[in-house]
Structures are given as structure tokens and as C-alpha cells.
Amino acid sequence: MSDAPPFFVVGNDRSGTTMLRLVLDRSAEAAVPPESMFLVDTAAARRSGDLGDAAEAARLLERIWEHPRVRGWGLPREPPPVPAGLSHSGAYRFAVEAPFRAYASLAGKSRWGDKTPAYLHQVDELFAVWPDARLIVLVRDGRDVALSIMGLPFGPNNVWAAARTWAAGIRRGQEAERRHPNQVLTLRYEDLASEPKREVERACEFLGLAFDEAMLAIEETDAAKLAKGQEGWFTSVWAGINTSAVGKWRREMTPAQQAVFAAVAGDELRALGYETAEGVAPPAAHGRAVAYGAHDAAMRAVNFVRLRVLEERGRELSYVLRRKLGRA
């Protein structure tokens, strides 16, 4: 297994992170599994400083190995033994790297990466564990993001909430790039879709991977590479890399929705070079914002039950609840 640093692909949900994950996973060197999420759930163990003995580290590794996200990766039934004599930080890093390394080994690859959009909000945690890591931040016009996510059982449920969530994510990505300019690369979904060879070559150079044009043929990807139960969220993958989803907001968003989005996230749109209409309406009145917020909260509750209880049959429910309560 190579000692090259790991890499992470992050961004707002529905910004092209899955597309880039599948591209990078087709490289000769690196394997990138479905979203991990467990780094959020194990962060408290890193902060505790209690992994000085191998037995405690082994217990952590066993919990990671049984994590519902990791169980979907098709790894061997038993995790590897934890080497004796590791420091707390060394034991923690061994434990959290182990499933990624095992996934890469199964694929015959020498390096591993991760694609978990939510780690956009965990950048400090990533660099605390892997100070030499590389981070690619995917950005996409927030109005297209809103159209893509509002019909799914997670995330924001109206254009006001989508704009707030998207703008917050954009600010996080910008902050990461300011703080770690040599370790963070920002790519635009629109550029990746229209000039895939150029943009993937940039990504590969940044990550230290050899580029091969076969990496661009994501339509040839085995469907098993997608997380079980999420295949319906990524049907566009099978059409290959194309620009059909670029600028859909111009056709599918009403002028009122466009105005609301621009009023909430216009600064972030303009900072990334996305056009905004002249004479955008002022921000929504307080009462309207309250209504948007109440609608979003109600729909999130409904979708939580739909996704976590009915569709997933509770397999990740305890983890999600702990994250929401801040006890991960």
C-alpha cells in the first residue's frame, strides 16, 4: 500500500461529488468507496485520547468495521489486528484507515480516497488526522443544486432553505481553501461536465495520480459501486459525463424562486462567477422566512421517517440521532 496521502472529495450534496468519485475510482492507483460518514461518528474517540492500549483501539476498529456504511463495502468479515505500541493518534489513524485500505486492497489499488460531501463541514477533523491530506471541493450553481435535492428524502425542501444550506457550504469550502491553499483544490461542476479531460487532468495532477482517458467513462461503472438503496439517486451516471444538467434552473425555476434564491445566496453565486438577474427582489420578509423555515422543518421530519425508518429500516438510525444530538 502506498504511503501517498489520502484525498477527500467534498461539497454540497448534488454538486457532482459522486461523478468525480467514480472518475477517480477508475484510476489505476486509487480506490474510492461509497460515502463513509463514520469519521463523524468516531471523532469523539480521537478527541478522548484514550486509545493508548491496543485493546481499546481494537474495540474502536471493530465498531468501525460494523458501521452500517462500512458493512456495505464488501470487506472481509474480520478487521486486521491493531499493531502493539501505537500512540493514541497512531492507533486512531490505523483504525479509521483500515476499512479504506481494505477496500483499496480488494480492488488491487495502492491508494485510497473518500467521497463524503458532509466532510465539507469536518475539514479541521480531516487535517487533524491526516495533516498531509488533499481535499477537492466541488461547487455547482446553487440553483441547479436546489432543483436536484428538493425532491430527495434528505436535505432542504424549498428554495429558501436550499439557498441557505448551499451558501453555508460554499463559505465552508472557501474557508478551507483560504486556510489550506496548497492542500485544497476547488473545481466547478460545470467545468467538469463541459471539459472533463482538462478538469480531471487538473485533479489528477493535484492528487498525484496518473491520468488515463478511461477514467472519464463512468457510464461503464459497475452499478455495485453505488451504495445499496441509492441507485435511484444517481441515474444520470449511466448517461456519462455531459452538460444536460447544467443551467436547468433557467428552464425549471420560476422567476419567484430565482429571486428568493438570489436574495439569500446572491453574494455566493457572484463570488463563484454565476450569473444573477438584475433587480433581484429584497430578502424575504421575516414572516415569509418563518414560513419557509417551518415548511422545511416539517418536511425534514417526514423525510427522516421515510428514509431512516422505512427505506433504510433503521440501520443507521442510532448514528444519525447521535449526530443530530451532537453526541457522535
Buried (B, 14 or more C-beta within 10 A) or exposed (E): EEEBBBBBBBBBBBBBBBBBBBBBBBBBBBBBBBBBBBBBBBBEBBEEEBBEBBEBBBBBBEBBBEBBBBEBBEBEEEBBEBEEEBEBEBBBBBBBBBBBBBBBBBBEBBBBBBBBBBBBBBBEBBBBBBEEBBBBBBBBBBBBBBBBBBEBBBBBBBBBBBBBBBBBBBBBBBEBBEEBEEBBBBBBBBBBBBBBEEBBBBBBEBBBBEBBEEBBBBEEBEEEBBBEEBEEBBEBBEEBBEEEBBBBBEEEBEEEBBBBBBBBBBEBBEBBEBEBEEEBEEBBEEEEBEBBBEBBEEBBEEBBEBBBEEBBEEBBBEBBEBBEEEEB
